[in-house]
Amino acid sequence: LAHNFSLTRRPNADKAEFRKHCEAGLKKLKTDHIDLLSLHGVNNEEEFTNALQCVEVMEELRKEGKVRWLGFSTHGQTKLIVDVRGHLNVEP
């Protein structure tokens, strides 16, 4: 099961909105976990800042067992990948 969130569609999304979206996805899919949660559309500095907030929530959801894998579609924004490593327990 996969679920995604687009910062392009919601460029001003904050942590609370992102968590609400994810929790609603679990309810809609009638499941207690999502196999892959993807974050899409990091195209500018504002979306980048919001993405880091979303990444914090993604990690919280992963630790809670509600998400197994995290995915990112960042359109070449390598800065996000580097900064994500600081928020997640991942190896390069």
N, C-alpha and C positions, 0 to 999 in steps of 0.2 A: 504494500500500500504506500502510495506517495502523496504528498501534499506540498503546495508551494505558496510563496508569498512574493508579490512583485512590488518593489519600491518604486518602480516607474509609475505604477497605477496609484500608489499611496506614498508620495515622496515625503510627506510630513509625519509618517507613522512613528509612533513612539513605542516604548517597551510594552506598555499596557495594551495598546491596540494590537500589537503583534501577538502577544500571549492570548488575547481574546480571540483573534483569528485562528490560532492553532487549536485552542480548546474547542472552538466551534467546529473545526474540521474533524476532530476526534468524535464529537457528538454526531455530526452529519454522517460520518463514515461508520458509525455504530461500532467503534473499536476503542480499546484502551491504549493503543500505541500506533504510531506511524513508523513504517520502515525507513522511509526517506523523506526528510523535510528539506526543501530547497528554498534558497533565497535568491531572487532574481533582480536584475536591473540596478546595478550600482554604476551610474553614469556621470555623477558629478560630486562635488565636495559635500553638499547637503545630504545626498543619498548615502554617501560614504559614512558620514557621522551617524545617521540613522541605522545604517547596516551594522555598525559596531554595537549599538544598543540591542538590535535584534539578535546578534550573535550571542550576547549574554543570555538572552531568553532561550535561545536554541540550546545552549549548554545546560541551562537549568532543566529544560524539558528532557534532555538526554539523561541527566543524572536522576531525574524522577522516573525514568523508564518509559516515558511517553513517546520518545523518539529514539530510534536505533542508530540511524546514520544521518549526517548533515551534508547538504550539497550547496554549492555556490555557482551561480552563473553570473559572472561579473563583467563580461564584455571587455576583458583585457585589463581590469583593474588589479594589477599585481600588488598594489599597496594594501588592498583588503586582505589578500592571502597572507601577507607578511604580518599584518596586525591581528588577524584571526588567530595565528599561532600563539599570541600572547593571551588570548581569552580561552582557548581550548587546550586540552591536554592531548596535543598531537605532535608527531615527529615530522620533520621536513621531508 
